[in-house]
Every structure is written in C-alpha cells, then in structure tokens.
Amino acid sequence: MTKRRVSLPPFAEEGLREFLTEVDERLESDEDTCDVVEDVLVDLHGDREAYERWQDGEDVTPAERVRLQGYDPCNATLESEYYAEKDEDSYEESKYLQWLWRQFDSTPMADNVAFALRFRRMLASHLFADCGEGCRFFKGITFSYGHNITVGDNVVIHDDVHLDDRGKLTIGDRVSIADDAHVYSHDHDVVDQTEVRNYHTIVEDDVRLTYDSMVRAGVQIGENAILATKSVAQSDIPAHHVAAGTPAESIGVKPGWESVADPIEGANEDRREERRLEFDLPAGLTAFDEFQRDRQPPDA
C-alpha cells in the first residue's frame, strides 16, 4: 500500500458533489455545450459580476472584454483546429470540452486534488471515446482532440502529460503515465513534413510509462511492460519487458515474469505500419503550407 485515503470535510464534500452533478447533468442534456462551458468558467474564475455588466451593455475595458469573451470556447482557437483531416462534427463538441478542461487547470481549484481529480474524471466521460472507472487525471494534461482516446479502468496520468490522438490512442486498465511523458499517434514524413501519417497507438494493461518518456505513433507497449525514464519507444515493446534508451530497447524481463515473456532476442520489432490509419481530406479544402519550402530532393 503506497497511498493513504484522504477526504474533504463534509461541508466541502457536499458542495463538490452538488457542483459535479450540476455540470455533469448540463453536459449530458440538450443544452448547448458552448453555453455550459462559458457559464461554468465565468463562475469558476469568479467573474460573474463583470460578466453581467458586460452582458447588460455597460462599459468594460478592452482587456476586460477580451477576458470575458475568452470564457466562451467559440471565441478561442486550439492548435488541433488547424488539422486538415479532423472530423469536424466530433471536433466541435470536443473543442468546447477541451477548453473547459484547460481553463479549469488555470483556476485555484485545479490544485485541490480531491476536487480536481473528480472534476477531470467527469469531463473525461464526456470528452473521451470511452473512459473507465477509478481514473485519476492530474494537472496540465493536453490532447489533440480527446474524442479519439479510449482509457480503461484505474488509469493514472500525472502532470504535464501530452496524449496525442490525432490518430487513435488506446490506453488499457491500470496504466500509469508519469509526469512529462508524451504519447503520439501521428508522425510526419522525413522529407515533406507537411505530410502527416496517423496511426493507432496502443498502451496495454498494467503498463508504466515513466518520467519524461515518449511513445512514437503506432507503437504498441505490451501488457505489464515498463518504458524507462527519458526513453523513446520507436518500436513495439513486448509484454512484461523493461525497455530503456533512445531508441528504447528491451534490457530485461520483469522479475517473476520470465516464463510468460518473449525472449529478449528479437524483441522490439517495428510493426507501426500495421497500425497506419488512412484518411481522406474534405473535398474543396483550402489548405496552406506554413513552411513554404521547396521540398523536392535533388536526387529524387
């Protein structure tokens, strides 16, 4: 046992339950999600008085106006909004929820662990493709979309983790992802970096991705495996193996699991192409190349 149980005082617990129930029910209802997010953020940031003055047509400073407009996710843009291949219908809803998640993390309540873990877990049930029971999401977690992420039961994701679901990301039961880890599901062509390739990245049950590690798009981390600190998994890691380095290679099997683990010889096979996801760009798309480079190799 590594943790002890901690609870809020009864009065604080009552207020938390009422707040979570209210927001959860509003997000589940037919109410416009953009309106719900704006309303919740105004109150969480304690800005109701200024917001009402602005809504009533009273004078506000330019800085106040920008701040008050910023609570409405329809007035914001996120990096993933520019991705040409995104599903527009799915993204519209997930953008609003992602804005609420990110802006909540800038409030004082985001550091109240008993409050914040339950709030993010509730949001995950609306944002992710699927989210299991007993999950704990800490501060500063970011996503591409959110709606291409599936998370199992009792998963723990720590501070400042990036979960890229530009492709598809599946995280199994009881997975632990440590601070500053990055898990990717998209990659870029070596020559033409504007050519994006999406993959299905899989982190199986009971995996540990340790501090500042990275999983490349399309990689499968096998059940009960460990990716060591600051290591980069560029190919599959077999179940029950410990992998380390850049690129990460299997350096051993977890003690006691030798009889069910594959041998180290031949481990870390690259099967990324098996998980490549094809996509079609929308007809009539007006695209732009932000780099404006001549990418034709002289020897091509």
C-alpha positions in Angstrom: 0.0 0.0 0.0 1.6 3.2 -1.2 -1.2 5.7 -0.5 -3.5 6.7 2.3 -7.1 7.7 1.9 -7.8 11.4 2.2 -11.3 13.0 2.2 -12.7 16.5 2.2 -14.5 17.9 5.2 -18.3 17.1 5.0 -19.3 20.6 4.0 -16.7 20.8 1.2 -17.7 17.4 0.0 -21.3 18.3 -0.2 -20.5 21.4 -2.3 -18.3 19.4 -4.6 -20.9 16.8 -5.2 -23.5 19.4 -6.0 -21.2 21.1 -8.4 -20.1 18.0 -10.2 -23.7 16.7 -10.5 -24.9 20.0 -11.9 -22.2 20.3 -14.6 -22.4 16.6 -15.5 -26.2 16.8 -16.0 -25.9 20.0 -18.0 -23.3 18.4 -20.3 -25.5 15.3 -20.7 -28.5 17.4 -21.5 -29.6 19.1 -24.8 -28.2 22.4 -23.6 -25.6 23.9 -25.9 -22.2 22.7 -24.7 -20.6 26.1 -25.6 -23.1 27.9 -23.3 -22.4 25.4 -20.5 -18.7 25.8 -20.7 -18.9 29.6 -20.8 -21.2 29.7 -17.8 -19.1 27.3 -15.7 -15.8 29.1 -16.4 -17.3 32.5 -15.6 -18.2 31.2 -12.1 -15.0 29.2 -11.6 -13.0 32.3 -12.3 -15.2 34.5 -10.0 -16.0 36.9 -12.8 -19.8 36.8 -12.7 -20.2 40.5 -11.7 -18.1 41.8 -14.6 -19.7 39.3 -17.0 -23.2 40.5 -16.1 -22.1 44.2 -16.6 -20.8 43.3 -20.0 -23.9 41.4 -20.9 -26.1 44.3 -19.9 -24.2 46.6 -22.3 -22.3 48.5 -19.7 -18.8 49.8 -20.5 -15.9 47.4 -19.9 -12.2 48.0 -20.8 -10.7 46.3 -23.8 -8.8 44.0 -21.5 -12.0 43.1 -19.6 -13.8 42.4 -22.9 -11.1 40.1 -24.1 -11.0 38.2 -20.8 -14.8 37.9 -20.7 -15.0 36.8 -24.3 -12.4 34.1 -23.6 -14.7 32.1 -21.4 -16.7 31.2 -24.5 -14.9 28.4 -26.4 -16.4 29.7 -29.6 -14.1 32.7 -29.3 -11.0 30.5 -29.0 -8.8 28.5 -31.3 -6.7 25.5 -30.5 -3.7 24.1 -32.4 -5.7 21.0 -33.4 -8.3 23.1 -35.0 -6.0 23.7 -38.0 -5.6 19.9 -38.7 -7.0 19.4 -42.2 -8.1 15.8 -41.6 -10.0 16.2 -38.4 -13.7 15.1 -38.1 -15.5 18.5 -38.0 -18.6 17.2 -36.2 -16.7 15.4 -33.5 -14.2 18.2 -33.0 -16.8 20.9 -32.5 -18.0 19.2 -29.3 -14.6 18.0 -28.1 -13.1 21.5 -28.6 -15.6 23.0 -26.1 -14.9 20.3 -23.5 -11.2 20.6 -24.0 -11.4 24.3 -23.5 -13.2 23.7 -20.2 -10.5 21.2 -19.1 -7.6 23.5 -20.0 -9.2 26.6 -18.4 -10.2 24.7 -15.3 -6.4 24.0 -14.9 -5.7 27.7 -14.6 -8.1 28.1 -11.6 -7.1 27.7 -7.9 -9.4 24.6 -7.7 -7.1 22.7 -10.1 -4.6 22.3 -7.2 -7.2 20.9 -4.8 -6.5 17.3 -5.7 -9.7 15.8 -4.2 -11.8 18.3 -6.2 -9.8 18.4 -9.4 -9.4 14.6 -9.9 -13.1 14.1 -9.8 -13.9 17.1 -12.0 -11.5 15.9 -14.7 -12.8 12.3 -14.4 -16.3 13.7 -15.0 -15.1 15.7 -18.0 -13.3 12.7 -19.4 -16.6 10.7 -19.5 -17.9 13.4 -21.9 -14.7 14.1 -23.9 -13.0 10.7 -24.5 -14.4 8.0 -26.7 -14.5 5.9 -23.6 -13.2 6.3 -20.0 -13.2 3.6 -17.4 -13.8 3.7 -13.7 -11.5 5.0 -11.0 -9.2 7.0 -13.3 -7.1 9.9 -12.0 -6.0 12.8 -14.2 -3.6 15.3 -12.8 -2.8 18.9 -13.9 -1.6 20.1 -17.2 -2.7 17.1 -19.4 -3.2 18.0 -23.0 -4.8 16.3 -26.0 -5.1 16.8 -29.8 -8.8 16.2 -29.8 -9.8 14.0 -26.9 -12.5 12.1 -28.8 -10.0 9.6 -30.2 -8.8 8.5 -26.8 -10.0 5.3 -25.0 -8.9 4.8 -21.4 -9.5 1.7 -19.3 -10.2 1.4 -15.5 -7.9 2.7 -12.7 -5.6 4.6 -15.0 -3.3 7.3 -13.5 -2.0 10.1 -15.7 0.3 12.6 -14.0 1.2 16.2 -14.5 2.0 17.8 -17.9 1.4 14.6 -20.0 0.6 15.0 -23.7 -1.8 12.5 -25.2 -1.8 13.0 -29.0 -5.0 11.5 -30.5 -4.7 13.0 -34.0 -4.8 9.3 -35.0 -6.2 6.9 -32.3 -5.0 6.2 -28.8 -6.0 3.2 -26.7 -4.8 3.0 -23.0 -5.6 -0.2 -21.1 -6.5 -0.9 -17.5 -4.3 0.2 -14.6 -1.8 2.1 -16.8 0.5 4.6 -15.1 1.8 7.5 -17.1 4.3 9.7 -15.2 5.0 13.4 -15.4 6.1 15.0 -18.8 5.5 11.8 -20.8 4.4 12.1 -24.4 2.3 9.5 -26.3 1.9 10.2 -30.0 -0.5 8.9 -32.7 0.7 11.0 -35.7 4.0 11.3 -37.4 5.5 13.3 -40.3 7.3 12.3 -43.5 11.0 12.7 -43.3 11.3 14.8 -46.5 7.9 16.5 -46.6 7.0 17.4 -43.0 3.6 18.7 -44.2 2.7 15.0 -45.0 1.0 13.7 -41.9 0.6 10.0 -41.1 -1.9 8.9 -38.5 -1.6 5.6 -36.5 -3.3 3.6 -33.8 -1.0 3.7 -30.7 -1.7 1.1 -28.0 -0.7 1.1 -24.4 -1.8 -2.3 -22.9 -3.0 -3.2 -19.4 -0.6 -2.5 -16.4 2.0 -0.6 -18.4 4.2 2.0 -16.8 5.4 4.9 -18.9 7.9 6.6 -16.6 9.1 10.2 -16.3 9.7 12.2 -19.5 9.4 9.1 -21.7 8.0 9.1 -25.2 5.9 6.7 -27.3 6.1 7.1 -31.0 3.0 7.0 -33.2 1.8 3.4 -34.0 3.9 1.7 -31.3 2.3 -1.0 -29.1 3.5 -1.2 -25.5 2.8 -4.7 -24.3 1.0 -5.7 -21.2 2.8 -5.1 -17.9 5.8 -3.5 -19.6 7.9 -0.6 -18.4 9.4 2.3 -20.5 12.2 3.8 -18.6 12.8 7.4 -17.7 13.6 9.7 -20.7 13.4 6.7 -23.1 11.8 6.8 -26.5 9.8 3.8 -27.8 10.2 3.8 -31.5 9.1 0.2 -32.0 6.9 -2.3 -30.1 7.9 -3.3 -26.5 6.9 -6.9 -25.6 4.7 -7.8 -22.6 6.5 -7.9 -19.3 9.7 -6.4 -20.7 11.7 -3.4 -19.4 12.8 -1.1 -22.2 15.3 1.8 -21.9 17.3 4.1 -24.1 16.8 6.2 -27.3 15.6 4.4 -29.2 14.3 2.2 -26.4 15.4 -1.5 -26.5 14.5 -4.3 -24.1 17.0 -4.6 -21.4 15.3 -7.4 -19.4 12.1 -9.0 -18.2 10.4 -8.1 -15.0 11.5 -10.5 -12.3 9.0 -13.4 -11.9 7.5 -13.0 -15.4 10.2 -14.8 -17.3 8.0 -17.9 -18.0 5.3 -15.9 -19.8 7.5 -13.3 -21.5 9.0 -13.4 -25.0 12.8 -13.7 -25.1 14.9 -10.5 -25.3 16.4 -11.7 -28.6 14.2 -10.4 -31.4 12.2 -8.1 -29.2 11.3 -4.6 -30.2 10.0 -5.4 -33.7 8.7 -2.4 -35.6 5.1 -3.1 -36.5 3.9 0.5 -36.8 2.7 0.2 -40.4 0.2 -2.4 -39.3 -1.5 0.3 -37.3 -1.4 3.0 -40.0 -4.8 4.8 -40.3 -5.8 6.1 -43.7 -7.9 9.3 -44.0 -9.4 11.4 -46.7 -9.2 15.2 -46.7 -12.5 17.1 -47.2 -13.5 18.0 -50.7 -12.8 21.6 -51.6 -10.4 22.0 -48.6 -8.5 25.3 -48.7 -5.1 24.2 -47.3 -2.0 26.3 -46.7 1.7 25.3 -46.3 3.1 27.3 -43.4 6.7 26.4 -44.3 6.7 27.4 -48.0 9.7 25.3 -48.8 11.0 23.6 -51.9 10.9 20.0 -50.6 11.9 18.2 -53.7 15.2 16.3 -53.1 17.8 16.9 -55.7 18.4 13.2 -56.2 14.7 12.2 -56.5 
